[in-house]
Amino acid sequence: MTDPNKQEQLAAKLAPMLKAWMEELQTPMFIDRMNLIAMDRMVKYRAHLKAGFTEQQSLELCTK
């Protein structure tokens, strides 16, 4: 079994990091970055389709 004291220490270390991460998720820069990543994936997917791959093959190639 895990030591409850160690669990509390770990939770105390992680709490500020989780809070900072949650705050970052709400920033316009983070949202813009995620939008760019999504657009990049869509461009690659469409390029695979245009090159003759099936939808399933294109999806598989874009998830690697």
VMD Tcl script that builds the backbone (N, CA, C; Angstrom):
set m [mol new atoms 192]
animate dup $m
set s [atomselect $m all]
$s set {name element resname resid chain x y z} {
  {N N MET 1 A 0.829 -1.195 0.000}
  {CA C MET 1 A 0.000 0.000 0.000}
  {C C MET 1 A 0.870 1.255 0.000}
  {N N THR 2 A 0.346 2.314 -0.546}
  {CA C THR 2 A 1.088 3.560 -0.623}
  {C C THR 2 A 0.943 4.331 0.676}
  {N N ASP 3 A 2.032 4.926 1.080}
  {CA C ASP 3 A 2.061 5.729 2.295}
  {C C ASP 3 A 1.208 6.981 2.094}
  {N N PRO 4 A 0.174 7.193 2.929}
  {CA C PRO 4 A -0.678 8.377 2.773}
  {C C PRO 4 A 0.091 9.687 2.875}
  {N N ASN 5 A 1.150 9.711 3.684}
  {CA C ASN 5 A 1.954 10.917 3.839}
  {C C ASN 5 A 2.655 11.256 2.525}
  {N N LYS 6 A 3.166 10.235 1.837}
  {CA C LYS 6 A 3.827 10.458 0.552}
  {C C LYS 6 A 2.823 10.929 -0.494}
  {N N GLN 7 A 1.615 10.385 -0.440}
  {CA C GLN 7 A 0.574 10.814 -1.366}
  {C C GLN 7 A 0.231 12.286 -1.165}
  {N N GLU 8 A 0.161 12.703 0.079}
  {CA C GLU 8 A -0.122 14.106 0.388}
  {C C GLU 8 A 1.011 15.013 -0.091}
  {N N GLN 9 A 2.248 14.576 0.093}
  {CA C GLN 9 A 3.397 15.354 -0.367}
  {C C GLN 9 A 3.383 15.487 -1.888}
  {N N LEU 10 A 3.075 14.389 -2.558}
  {CA C LEU 10 A 3.004 14.415 -4.016}
  {C C LEU 10 A 1.879 15.343 -4.480}
  {N N ALA 11 A 0.732 15.262 -3.834}
  {CA C ALA 11 A -0.392 16.129 -4.194}
  {C C ALA 11 A -0.028 17.593 -3.988}
  {N N ALA 12 A 0.703 17.891 -2.925}
  {CA C ALA 12 A 1.110 19.273 -2.649}
  {C C ALA 12 A 2.088 19.777 -3.719}
  {N N LYS 13 A 2.941 18.900 -4.245}
  {CA C LYS 13 A 3.866 19.286 -5.305}
  {C C LYS 13 A 3.139 19.480 -6.638}
  {N N LEU 14 A 2.169 18.623 -6.898}
  {CA C LEU 14 A 1.475 18.652 -8.185}
  {C C LEU 14 A 0.441 19.772 -8.290}
  {N N ALA 15 A -0.150 20.158 -7.189}
  {CA C ALA 15 A -1.238 21.144 -7.216}
  {C C ALA 15 A -0.856 22.440 -7.933}
  {N N PRO 16 A 0.289 23.063 -7.632}
  {CA C PRO 16 A 0.634 24.304 -8.342}
  {C C PRO 16 A 0.887 24.083 -9.841}
  {N N MET 17 A 1.447 22.932 -10.184}
  {CA C MET 17 A 1.684 22.641 -11.597}
  {C C MET 17 A 0.373 22.453 -12.346}
  {N N LEU 18 A -0.565 21.754 -11.723}
  {CA C LEU 18 A -1.869 21.552 -12.351}
  {C C LEU 18 A -2.614 22.870 -12.507}
  {N N LYS 19 A -2.497 23.737 -11.506}
  {CA C LYS 19 A -3.143 25.046 -11.578}
  {C C LYS 19 A -2.559 25.866 -12.726}
  {N N ALA 20 A -1.226 25.855 -12.846}
  {CA C ALA 20 A -0.573 26.604 -13.925}
  {C C ALA 20 A -0.970 26.044 -15.285}
  {N N TRP 21 A -1.074 24.727 -15.379}
  {CA C TRP 21 A -1.468 24.087 -16.629}
  {C C TRP 21 A -2.891 24.482 -17.013}
  {N N MET 22 A -3.795 24.476 -16.048}
  {CA C MET 22 A -5.178 24.874 -16.305}
  {C C MET 22 A -5.255 26.332 -16.764}
  {N N GLU 23 A -4.443 27.191 -16.168}
  {CA C GLU 23 A -4.419 28.596 -16.574}
  {C C GLU 23 A -3.882 28.746 -17.994}
  {N N GLU 24 A -2.840 27.951 -18.332}
  {CA C GLU 24 A -2.270 28.025 -19.676}
  {C C GLU 24 A -3.293 27.591 -20.725}
  {N N LEU 25 A -4.089 26.583 -20.409}
  {CA C LEU 25 A -5.098 26.086 -21.351}
  {C C LEU 25 A -6.091 27.171 -21.766}
  {N N GLN 26 A -6.213 28.192 -20.961}
  {CA C GLN 26 A -7.192 29.243 -21.220}
  {C C GLN 26 A -6.587 30.478 -21.893}
  {N N THR 27 A -5.290 30.455 -22.150}
  {CA C THR 27 A -4.668 31.637 -22.758}
  {C C THR 27 A -4.914 31.657 -24.266}
  {N N PRO 28 A -5.039 32.842 -24.832}
  {CA C PRO 28 A -5.222 32.939 -26.286}
  {C C PRO 28 A -4.066 32.303 -27.066}
  {N N MET 29 A -2.846 32.423 -26.572}
  {CA C MET 29 A -1.701 31.843 -27.279}
  {C C MET 29 A -1.822 30.313 -27.340}
  {N N PHE 30 A -2.231 29.688 -26.269}
  {CA C PHE 30 A -2.384 28.232 -26.254}
  {C C PHE 30 A -3.475 27.812 -27.229}
  {N N ILE 31 A -4.578 28.521 -27.213}
  {CA C ILE 31 A -5.695 28.218 -28.111}
  {C C ILE 31 A -5.258 28.391 -29.563}
  {N N ASP 32 A -4.527 29.455 -29.864}
  {CA C ASP 32 A -4.009 29.666 -31.218}
  {C C ASP 32 A -3.073 28.535 -31.633}
  {N N ARG 33 A -2.224 28.112 -30.720}
  {CA C ARG 33 A -1.288 27.015 -31.015}
  {C C ARG 33 A -2.044 25.729 -31.325}
  {N N MET 34 A -3.086 25.423 -30.567}
  {CA C MET 34 A -3.875 24.220 -30.812}
  {C C MET 34 A -4.618 24.314 -32.147}
  {N N ASN 35 A -5.093 25.506 -32.488}
  {CA C ASN 35 A -5.756 25.699 -33.783}
  {C C ASN 35 A -4.776 25.469 -34.929}
  {N N LEU 36 A -3.540 25.949 -34.793}
  {CA C LEU 36 A -2.527 25.734 -35.823}
  {C C LEU 36 A -2.185 24.258 -35.979}
  {N N ILE 37 A -2.088 23.561 -34.879}
  {CA C ILE 37 A -1.798 22.122 -34.937}
  {C C ILE 37 A -2.931 21.394 -35.660}
  {N N ALA 38 A -4.165 21.760 -35.356}
  {CA C ALA 38 A -5.315 21.135 -36.014}
  {C C ALA 38 A -5.320 21.433 -37.508}
  {N N MET 39 A -5.016 22.668 -37.874}
  {CA C MET 39 A -4.983 23.035 -39.289}
  {C C MET 39 A -3.868 22.274 -40.004}
  {N N ASP 40 A -2.726 22.113 -39.365}
  {CA C ASP 40 A -1.617 21.365 -39.937}
  {C C ASP 40 A -2.023 19.918 -40.196}
  {N N ARG 41 A -2.711 19.320 -39.236}
  {CA C ARG 41 A -3.173 17.936 -39.404}
  {C C ARG 41 A -4.149 17.817 -40.564}
  {N N MET 42 A -5.052 18.782 -40.692}
  {CA C MET 42 A -6.040 18.730 -41.770}
  {C C MET 42 A -5.364 18.865 -43.132}
  {N N VAL 43 A -4.374 19.756 -43.240}
  {CA C VAL 43 A -3.644 19.936 -44.496}
  {C C VAL 43 A -2.941 18.626 -44.877}
  {N N LYS 44 A -2.302 17.985 -43.919}
  {CA C LYS 44 A -1.618 16.719 -44.187}
  {C C LYS 44 A -2.617 15.638 -44.608}
  {N N TYR 45 A -3.750 15.569 -43.923}
  {CA C TYR 45 A -4.784 14.582 -44.243}
  {C C TYR 45 A -5.279 14.783 -45.672}
  {N N ARG 46 A -5.589 16.022 -46.017}
  {CA C ARG 46 A -6.073 16.311 -47.368}
  {C C ARG 46 A -5.010 16.033 -48.425}
  {N N ALA 47 A -3.750 16.281 -48.096}
  {CA C ALA 47 A -2.664 15.997 -49.034}
  {C C ALA 47 A -2.568 14.493 -49.300}
  {N N HIS 48 A -2.752 13.706 -48.269}
  {CA C HIS 48 A -2.733 12.255 -48.459}
  {C C HIS 48 A -3.894 11.819 -49.348}
  {N N LEU 49 A -5.059 12.387 -49.128}
  {CA C LEU 49 A -6.208 12.051 -49.973}
  {C C LEU 49 A -5.925 12.415 -51.427}
  {N N LYS 50 A -5.378 13.603 -51.624}
  {CA C LYS 50 A -5.085 14.082 -52.975}
  {C C LYS 50 A -4.040 13.193 -53.660}
  {N N ALA 51 A -3.135 12.636 -52.867}
  {CA C ALA 51 A -2.095 11.760 -53.407}
  {C C ALA 51 A -2.630 10.368 -53.732}
  {N N GLY 52 A -3.887 10.101 -53.367}
  {CA C GLY 52 A -4.493 8.822 -53.722}
  {C C GLY 52 A -4.717 7.849 -52.590}
  {N N PHE 53 A -4.393 8.237 -51.377}
  {CA C PHE 53 A -4.649 7.355 -50.248}
  {C C PHE 53 A -6.144 7.365 -49.924}
  {N N THR 54 A -6.632 6.274 -49.345}
  {CA C THR 54 A -8.026 6.232 -48.908}
  {C C THR 54 A -8.172 7.090 -47.659}
  {N N GLU 55 A -9.416 7.355 -47.276}
  {CA C GLU 55 A -9.648 8.128 -46.051}
  {C C GLU 55 A -9.023 7.427 -44.857}
  {N N GLN 56 A -9.197 6.109 -44.771}
  {CA C GLN 56 A -8.650 5.358 -43.647}
  {C C GLN 56 A -7.125 5.398 -43.644}
  {N N GLN 57 A -6.508 5.233 -44.814}
  {CA C GLN 57 A -5.045 5.289 -44.898}
  {C C GLN 57 A -4.541 6.683 -44.524}
  {N N SER 58 A -5.230 7.702 -45.011}
  {CA C SER 58 A -4.817 9.076 -44.713}
  {C C SER 58 A -4.900 9.355 -43.227}
  {N N LEU 59 A -5.989 8.914 -42.624}
  {CA C LEU 59 A -6.153 9.107 -41.185}
  {C C LEU 59 A -5.048 8.380 -40.423}
  {N N GLU 60 A -4.767 7.163 -40.838}
  {CA C GLU 60 A -3.736 6.396 -40.167}
  {C C GLU 60 A -2.362 7.066 -40.311}
  {N N LEU 61 A -2.063 7.555 -41.499}
  {CA C LEU 61 A -0.779 8.224 -41.722}
  {C C LEU 61 A -0.660 9.506 -40.903}
  {N N CYS 62 A -1.757 10.174 -40.681}
  {CA C CYS 62 A -1.726 11.444 -39.947}
  {C C CYS 62 A -1.728 11.269 -38.438}
  {N N THR 63 A -1.939 10.062 -37.976}
  {CA C THR 63 A -1.952 9.851 -36.527}
  {C C THR 63 A -0.654 9.224 -36.031}
  {N N LYS 64 A 0.300 9.068 -36.928}
  {CA C LYS 64 A 1.593 8.486 -36.518}
  {C C LYS 64 A 2.586 9.554 -36.208}
}
mol reanalyze $m
mol bondsrecalc $m
mol representation Tube
mol addrep $m
